[in-house]
Amino acid sequence: MTQDEALQIVMRQADKIGLDPMMEFHHAQRAIVEYCPDRSRPGRVSDRLAWVLYFRGELGRMEVQVDDRKGEILSVVRE
């Protein structure tokens, strides 16, 4: 998957993940991230290769992790 494909996945799901329309895409990088299906409960953690996309706006920043192979959104972090 390319960076542009990962960005398209995020933009198609912007409402679902709570991406403010005023936030602008800042940059992206591929990284190995820890993935846990339910972070609120203890459980198995696995490493995944993902695109990590960073957005910023007046109200803060947001990081979205997209699985490089499956195109699945793994995590959304708001600051």
C-alpha positions as CSV (number, residue, x, y, z in Angstrom):
1,M,0.0,0.0,0.0
2,T,1.2,3.5,-0.7
3,Q,0.9,6.6,1.5
4,D,-1.8,8.0,-0.8
5,E,-3.9,4.7,-0.5
6,A,-3.6,4.9,3.3
7,L,-4.7,8.5,3.2
8,Q,-7.7,7.6,1.0
9,I,-8.8,5.0,3.5
10,V,-8.7,7.5,6.3
11,M,-10.6,10.1,4.4
12,R,-13.3,7.6,3.4
13,Q,-13.8,6.8,7.1
14,A,-13.3,10.4,8.4
15,D,-16.8,10.7,10.0
16,K,-16.5,7.2,11.6
17,I,-13.2,7.9,13.2
18,G,-14.0,11.5,14.2
19,L,-11.6,13.3,11.9
20,D,-12.5,17.0,12.1
21,P,-12.9,18.4,8.5
22,M,-10.8,21.4,9.6
23,M,-7.8,19.2,10.3
24,E,-5.2,19.1,7.6
25,F,-3.0,16.1,6.7
26,H,0.5,16.9,7.9
27,H,2.7,13.9,7.1
28,A,2.9,10.1,7.2
29,Q,5.5,7.4,7.9
30,R,5.5,3.6,7.7
31,A,6.3,2.0,11.1
32,I,5.9,-1.2,13.0
33,V,3.2,-0.6,15.6
34,E,1.9,-2.6,18.5
35,Y,-1.7,-3.7,17.9
36,C,-4.2,-4.9,20.5
37,P,-7.8,-5.4,19.3
38,D,-9.3,-4.0,22.6
39,R,-6.9,-1.7,24.4
40,S,-9.3,-1.4,27.4
41,R,-8.7,-5.0,28.3
42,P,-5.5,-7.0,28.8
43,G,-4.8,-9.3,25.9
44,R,-2.6,-10.4,23.1
45,V,-0.5,-7.8,21.4
46,S,1.0,-8.2,17.9
47,D,3.3,-6.2,15.8
48,R,1.9,-4.8,12.5
49,L,3.5,-2.8,9.7
50,A,1.3,0.3,9.3
51,W,1.1,3.7,7.8
52,V,1.0,6.3,10.6
53,L,-0.8,9.4,9.4
54,Y,-0.6,12.7,11.2
55,F,-3.2,15.4,11.1
56,R,-3.3,18.8,12.8
57,G,-5.7,21.7,13.2
58,E,-6.6,24.5,15.6
59,L,-8.2,22.1,18.1
60,G,-5.3,19.7,18.3
61,R,-3.6,16.8,16.6
62,M,-4.6,13.3,15.5
63,E,-2.7,10.2,14.6
64,V,-4.2,7.3,12.6
65,Q,-2.6,3.9,12.1
66,V,-3.6,2.0,9.0
67,D,-2.5,-1.6,8.5
68,D,-0.2,-1.7,5.5
69,R,-1.5,-5.1,4.2
70,K,-5.1,-5.1,5.1
71,G,-6.0,-1.4,4.9
72,E,-7.7,-1.7,8.4
73,I,-7.6,1.3,10.7
74,L,-5.7,0.0,13.8
75,S,-5.7,3.0,16.1
76,V,-6.8,6.6,16.4
77,V,-5.1,8.9,18.9
78,R,-6.3,12.4,19.6
79,E,-4.2,15.0,21.4
